[in-house]
């Protein structure tokens, strides 16, 4: 407002100066002198410039006002949905709760702001899910996959009047459906009855922990007929032994992924596998696993981040124990409308409530060339 006030004051001063020059010429019954004409031209030019600045300043003020209003409305919606969710868990019936919690066949639909927080927390807790390609939609997703496993398009030298041999790959398809999954969180009634306790954030964290643990397991090991994990990778490097891993095999695993995808590649393995690799040394005595403060978990292998998971297979006969690659090749679909149920009586003898979040999920390696695995003999 201070900026606009100053601009308007300057404009009014110019108008007064123009009036004075005009009144003087009128009173003296003469035309404008050369100096007066020159000054009037300067005033018109300056006023035109001021008008443009004033218009831009007013537009900017309107935009800022609109953004502020939108931010306040968003904050208000988030606060309302947070209270409505907490009231639903506590069993308090309110107009706010009725407006912000819809019903579905699986339970009450979690408000968007709460669902977003749960999913964002899952990303923090599950690096594999964070690195994957995610789809938050309903319905079945079908992806075309180019298959060159039996035959592929080739280029060859040719002579005139000699026919080329026809070769080609083929398209197959992989679909992501929706398998219903539930994550149960038990909440103490004492905490629920404590009005000062941040119930919503507590449940968000607990739900996210349960979902992250389930997702990480499924994204690695999968489940027959349901979600497909990293163990389904067909880009395999075979280890020579069933109880030991060599540096050459790790290098071969890295090289099994095309160079264009290696730059974003990470290693995923069981903590015990990492322990075994930490004993490996180069011929000059340097450790193969290097401490690296720039990496999220403090180590690198061949310059790549290392993630460990208790859900990864341990070293044993025939097991796929190390995964390497750009994990965006793993596609994950989570329905965009998580729902929640509250079990008020089932755990009454434990003095707790059960809170279940329902999700529909599916996963599969769609871009197979991005991910490889090391399989023990």
C-alpha positions as CSV (number, residue, x, y, z in Angstrom):
1,X,0.0,0.0,0.0
2,X,2.9,2.4,0.8
3,X,4.3,1.8,-2.7
4,X,1.0,2.6,-4.4
5,X,0.4,5.6,-2.2
6,X,3.8,7.1,-3.3
7,X,3.1,6.4,-6.9
8,X,-0.4,8.1,-6.8
9,X,1.1,11.1,-5.0
10,X,3.7,11.5,-7.7
11,X,1.1,11.2,-10.4
12,X,-1.1,13.8,-8.7
13,X,1.9,16.2,-8.4
14,X,2.4,15.9,-12.2
15,X,-1.3,16.6,-12.8
16,X,-1.0,19.7,-10.7
17,X,2.1,20.9,-12.6
18,X,0.3,20.3,-15.9
19,X,-2.7,22.3,-14.7
20,X,-0.4,25.2,-13.6
21,X,1.2,25.4,-17.0
22,X,-2.1,25.2,-18.8
23,X,-3.7,27.9,-16.5
24,X,-0.8,30.2,-16.9
25,X,-1.0,30.1,-20.7
26,X,-4.8,30.5,-20.6
27,X,-4.6,33.5,-18.3
28,X,-2.0,35.2,-20.5
29,X,-4.0,34.3,-23.6
30,X,-1.1,32.8,-25.5
31,X,0.1,29.5,-26.7
32,X,2.7,27.3,-24.9
33,X,6.2,28.4,-25.0
34,X,8.9,26.0,-26.3
35,X,10.1,25.2,-22.8
36,X,6.5,24.6,-21.6
37,X,5.7,22.3,-24.5
38,X,8.9,20.4,-23.7
39,X,7.9,20.1,-20.1
40,X,4.3,19.0,-20.9
41,X,5.7,16.2,-23.1
42,X,8.0,15.1,-20.3
43,X,5.0,15.1,-17.9
44,X,2.8,13.0,-20.3
45,X,5.7,10.5,-20.8
46,X,6.3,10.3,-17.0
47,X,2.6,9.8,-16.3
48,X,2.3,7.0,-18.9
49,X,5.2,5.2,-17.2
50,X,3.6,5.7,-13.7
51,X,0.3,4.4,-15.0
52,X,2.0,1.2,-16.2
53,X,3.8,0.7,-12.9
54,X,0.6,1.4,-10.9
55,X,-1.3,-1.2,-13.0
56,X,1.5,-3.8,-12.5
57,X,1.6,-3.1,-8.7
58,X,-2.2,-3.5,-8.4
59,X,-2.1,-6.8,-10.3
60,X,0.7,-8.0,-8.1
61,X,-1.2,-7.0,-5.0
62,X,-4.3,-8.9,-6.3
63,X,-2.1,-12.0,-6.9
64,X,-0.6,-11.9,-3.5
65,X,-4.0,-11.4,-1.9
66,X,-5.3,-14.4,-3.8
67,X,-2.3,-16.5,-2.8
68,X,-2.7,-15.5,0.8
69,X,-6.4,-16.4,0.7
70,X,-5.7,-19.8,-0.9
71,X,-3.0,-20.5,1.7
72,X,-5.4,-19.6,4.5
73,X,-8.2,-21.7,3.0
74,X,-5.8,-24.7,2.5
75,X,-4.6,-24.3,6.2
76,X,-8.2,-24.1,7.3
77,X,-9.2,-27.3,5.3
78,X,-6.2,-29.1,6.8
79,X,-7.1,-28.1,10.3
80,X,-10.8,-29.1,9.8
81,X,-9.8,-32.5,8.4
82,X,-7.3,-33.1,11.2
83,X,-9.9,-32.4,13.8
84,X,-12.5,-34.4,11.9
85,X,-10.1,-37.4,11.7
86,X,-9.3,-37.2,15.4
87,X,-13.0,-36.9,16.3
88,X,-13.7,-40.0,14.2
89,X,-11.1,-42.0,16.1
90,X,-12.4,-40.7,19.4
91,X,-15.9,-41.5,18.5
92,X,-17.1,-37.9,18.7
93,X,-19.9,-37.0,16.3
94,X,-19.6,-33.5,14.9
95,X,-20.8,-31.5,11.9
96,X,-17.1,-31.1,10.9
97,X,-16.6,-34.8,11.0
98,X,-19.7,-35.5,8.9
99,X,-18.5,-33.0,6.3
100,X,-14.9,-34.2,6.0
101,X,-15.2,-38.0,6.3
102,X,-17.1,-39.8,3.5
103,X,-18.1,-43.5,3.8
104,X,-17.0,-46.3,1.5
105,X,-17.5,-50.1,1.5
106,X,-14.2,-50.5,3.4
107,X,-14.8,-47.8,6.0
108,X,-14.5,-44.0,6.2
109,X,-12.4,-42.4,3.5
110,X,-9.4,-40.7,5.0
111,X,-9.3,-37.0,4.2
112,X,-6.8,-36.0,1.5
113,X,-4.5,-34.1,3.8
114,X,-4.3,-37.0,6.2
115,X,-3.8,-39.6,3.4
116,X,-1.0,-37.4,1.8
117,X,0.8,-37.3,5.2
118,X,0.6,-41.0,5.6
119,X,2.0,-41.6,2.1
120,X,4.7,-39.0,2.5
121,X,5.8,-40.6,5.8
122,X,5.8,-44.0,4.1
123,X,8.3,-42.6,1.5
124,X,10.6,-41.5,4.4
125,X,10.5,-44.9,6.0
126,X,10.8,-47.0,2.9
127,X,13.6,-46.0,0.5
128,X,12.5,-48.6,-2.1
129,X,9.0,-47.2,-2.3
130,X,10.5,-43.7,-2.5
131,X,12.7,-44.6,-5.4
132,X,10.0,-46.5,-7.3
133,X,7.7,-45.1,-10.0
134,X,4.4,-44.4,-8.2
135,X,0.8,-44.2,-9.5
136,X,-2.0,-43.1,-7.2
137,X,-5.1,-44.0,-9.2
138,X,-8.0,-46.3,-9.1
139,X,-8.6,-49.1,-11.6
140,X,-6.3,-51.4,-13.5
141,X,-3.2,-50.0,-15.2
142,X,-1.8,-51.8,-18.3
143,X,1.8,-51.1,-19.5
144,X,3.2,-52.3,-22.8
145,X,6.6,-54.0,-22.5
146,X,8.9,-54.5,-25.4
147,X,10.2,-58.0,-25.4
148,X,13.5,-58.9,-27.2
149,X,14.2,-62.1,-25.2
150,X,13.7,-64.4,-28.2
151,X,14.2,-62.1,-31.1
152,X,15.1,-58.4,-31.7
153,X,15.4,-55.9,-34.4
154,X,18.9,-56.0,-35.9
155,X,20.9,-53.9,-38.4
156,X,23.1,-55.7,-40.9
157,X,25.1,-54.9,-44.0
158,X,23.3,-55.5,-47.3
159,X,24.1,-56.0,-51.0
160,X,22.0,-55.0,-53.9
161,X,19.5,-57.5,-55.0
162,X,19.9,-59.5,-51.7
163,X,16.9,-59.7,-49.4
164,X,17.3,-58.6,-45.8
165,X,16.3,-61.1,-43.1
166,X,13.3,-59.9,-41.1
167,X,13.8,-59.7,-37.4
168,X,11.7,-58.0,-34.7
169,X,10.8,-58.0,-31.0
170,X,7.3,-58.0,-29.7
171,X,5.1,-56.2,-27.3
172,X,3.7,-57.9,-24.2
173,X,1.8,-56.2,-21.4
174,X,2.0,-56.1,-17.7
175,X,-0.9,-54.9,-15.6
176,X,-1.1,-53.4,-12.1
177,X,-4.4,-54.2,-10.4
178,X,-5.4,-53.5,-6.8
179,X,-4.9,-56.0,-4.0
180,X,-6.7,-55.0,-0.8
181,X,-4.3,-54.7,2.2
182,X,-4.9,-53.6,5.7
183,X,-2.5,-52.1,8.3
184,X,-3.7,-52.4,12.0
185,X,-2.6,-49.9,14.6
186,X,-3.5,-50.2,18.3
187,X,-4.0,-47.0,20.1
188,X,-4.3,-46.7,23.9
189,X,-7.6,-45.5,25.2
190,X,-5.8,-43.4,27.7
191,X,-4.1,-41.5,24.9
192,X,-7.4,-41.2,23.0
193,X,-9.1,-39.7,26.1
194,X,-6.2,-37.2,26.5
195,X,-7.4,-34.1,24.7
196,X,-3.9,-32.6,24.8
197,X,-2.4,-35.5,22.9
198,X,-1.8,-35.1,19.2
199,X,-3.8,-38.1,18.2
200,X,-3.8,-37.5,14.5
201,X,0.0,-37.3,14.0
202,X,0.5,-40.3,16.3
203,X,-1.8,-42.4,14.2
204,X,-0.3,-41.1,10.9
205,X,3.1,-42.2,12.1
206,X,1.9,-45.6,13.3
207,X,-0.1,-46.2,10.1
208,X,2.9,-45.2,8.0
209,X,5.2,-47.5,9.9
210,X,2.9,-50.4,9.3
211,X,2.4,-49.6,5.6
212,X,6.1,-49.0,5.0
213,X,7.0,-52.4,6.6
214,X,4.4,-54.2,4.5
215,X,5.4,-52.3,1.3
216,X,9.1,-52.9,1.7
217,X,8.6,-56.6,2.2
218,X,6.3,-56.9,-0.8
219,X,8.5,-54.7,-3.0
220,X,11.4,-57.1,-2.3
221,X,9.9,-60.6,-1.9
222,X,6.4,-60.1,-3.4
223,X,3.6,-62.6,-2.9
224,X,2.5,-65.3,-5.3
225,X,-0.5,-64.1,-7.3
226,X,-0.4,-60.6,-5.8
227,X,2.3,-57.9,-5.6
228,X,5.5,-58.7,-7.5
229,X,8.8,-57.8,-5.9
230,X,12.5,-57.5,-6.9
231,X,12.8,-61.3,-6.6
232,X,11.0,-61.5,-9.9
233,X,13.9,-59.9,-11.8
234,X,15.0,-62.0,-14.7
235,X,18.2,-60.0,-15.2
236,X,20.3,-62.4,-13.2
237,X,24.1,-62.7,-12.4
238,X,25.0,-66.1,-11.1
239,X,27.3,-66.5,-8.1
240,X,29.9,-69.3,-8.3
241,X,29.3,-70.4,-4.7
242,X,26.2,-70.7,-2.5
243,X,27.7,-69.2,0.6
244,X,30.1,-66.5,-0.5
245,X,30.2,-63.4,-2.8
246,X,33.2,-62.1,-4.7
247,X,34.1,-58.6,-5.9
248,X,34.1,-59.8,-9.5
249,X,30.4,-60.9,-9.1
250,X,29.5,-57.5,-7.7
251,X,31.1,-55.8,-10.6
252,X,29.3,-58.1,-13.0
253,X,26.0,-57.3,-11.2
254,X,26.6,-53.6,-11.7
255,X,27.5,-54.1,-15.4
256,X,24.3,-56.1,-15.9
257,X,22.5,-52.8,-15.9
258,X,23.0,-50.5,-19.0
259,X,25.2,-47.5,-18.4
260,X,22.4,-45.0,-18.9
261,X,20.6,-46.4,-15.8
262,X,23.7,-47.0,-13.6
263,X,24.1,-43.4,-12.5
264,X,20.9,-43.6,-10.4
265,X,21.6,-47.2,-9.4
266,X,21.5,-48.4,-5.7
267,X,22.3,-51.7,-4.0
268,X,19.7,-53.4,-1.9
269,X,20.6,-56.3,0.4
270,X,20.1,-57.9,3.8
271,X,22.2,-56.4,6.7
272,X,24.0,-59.7,7.1
273,X,24.9,-59.6,3.4
274,X,26.3,-56.1,3.9
275,X,28.3,-57.5,6.8
276,X,29.8,-60.2,4.6
277,X,30.7,-57.6,1.9
278,X,32.3,-55.3,4.4
279,X,35.0,-57.9,4.9
280,X,36.0,-57.8,1.2
281,X,39.2,-56.0,0.2
282,X,40.9,-54.9,-3.0
283,X,44.3,-56.3,-3.8
284,X,46.0,-53.2,-2.3
285,X,44.2,-53.8,1.0
286,X,41.5,-51.1,0.6
287,X,38.0,-52.1,1.8
288,X,35.4,-52.6,-1.0
289,X,32.7,-51.0,1.1
290,X,33.7,-47.4,1.7
291,X,32.4,-45.1,4.4
292,X,30.8,-42.1,2.7
293,X,29.3,-39.2,4.6
294,X,27.5,-38.0,1.4
295,X,25.4,-41.1,1.2
296,X,22.1,-41.4,3.2
297,X,23.2,-44.5,5.1
298,X,26.9,-43.7,5.3
299,X,28.4,-46.3,2.9
300,X,29.0,-46.7,-0.9
301,X,29.7,-49.8,-3.0
302,X,31.4,-49.0,-6.4
303,X,30.3,-45.4,-5.8
304,X,26.6,-46.4,-5.3
305,X,24.3,-46.0,-2.3
306,X,23.6,-49.1,-0.2
307,X,20.2,-49.8,1.3
308,X,19.7,-52.7,3.7
309,X,16.4,-54.4,4.5
310,X,15.6,-57.3,6.9
311,X,13.1,-58.4,4.2
312,X,15.9,-59.1,1.6
313,X,16.9,-62.8,1.4
314,X,20.0,-63.8,3.3
315,X,22.9,-65.6,1.6
316,X,21.7,-69.2,0.9
317,X,21.5,-71.7,-2.0
318,X,19.5,-70.4,-4.9
319,X,18.5,-67.1,-3.3
320,X,18.6,-63.7,-5.0
321,X,20.5,-61.8,-2.3
322,X,21.6,-58.5,-3.9
323,X,19.6,-56.2,-6.1
324,X,21.2,-53.3,-8.1
325,X,19.8,-50.7,-10.5
326,X,17.5,-47.8,-10.9
327,X,14.5,-48.6,-8.8
328,X,12.3,-46.4,-10.9
329,X,12.0,-49.6,-13.0
330,X,9.7,-50.9,-10.2
331,X,6.2,-49.5,-10.7
332,X,3.9,-49.3,-7.7
333,X,0.2,-48.5,-7.8
334,X,-1.6,-47.4,-4.6
335,X,-5.3,-46.4,-4.8
336,X,-5.9,-42.7,-4.3
337,X,-8.6,-43.2,-1.6
338,X,-7.2,-44.9,1.5
339,X,-10.0,-45.8,4.0
340,X,-10.0,-46.3,7.8
341,X,-11.9,-48.5,10.2
342,X,-12.0,-48.2,14.0
343,X,-12.4,-51.4,16.0
344,X,-13.9,-50.2,19.3
345,X,-14.9,-53.5,20.9
346,X,-12.4,-56.1,19.6
347,X,-9.6,-55.0,21.8
348,X,-11.6,-53.8,24.8
349,X,-10.0,-56.2,27.1
350,X,-6.6,-54.6,26.2
351,X,-8.0,-51.1,26.8
352,X,-7.0,-50.1,23.3
353,X,-8.8,-49.3,20.0
354,X,-7.8,-50.9,16.7
355,X,-7.4,-48.5,13.8
356,X,-7.1,-50.1,10.4
357,X,-6.0,-48.3,7.2
358,X,-7.1,-50.0,4.0
359,X,-5.2,-49.6,0.8
360,X,-5.4,-51.2,-2.7
361,X,-1.9,-51.8,-4.0
362,X,0.0,-53.6,-6.7
363,X,3.6,-53.6,-8.0
364,X,5.8,-55.1,-10.7
365,X,9.1,-54.6,-12.4
366,X,8.0,-52.9,-15.6
367,X,11.3,-51.6,-17.0
368,X,13.2,-54.8,-16.6
369,X,16.5,-53.5,-18.0
370,X,16.9,-51.1,-15.1
371,X,17.2,-53.7,-12.4
372,X,19.5,-56.8,-12.0
373,X,20.0,-59.3,-9.2
374,X,22.8,-61.6,-7.9
375,X,21.6,-65.2,-7.4
376,X,23.6,-67.6,-5.3
377,X,24.5,-71.0,-6.8
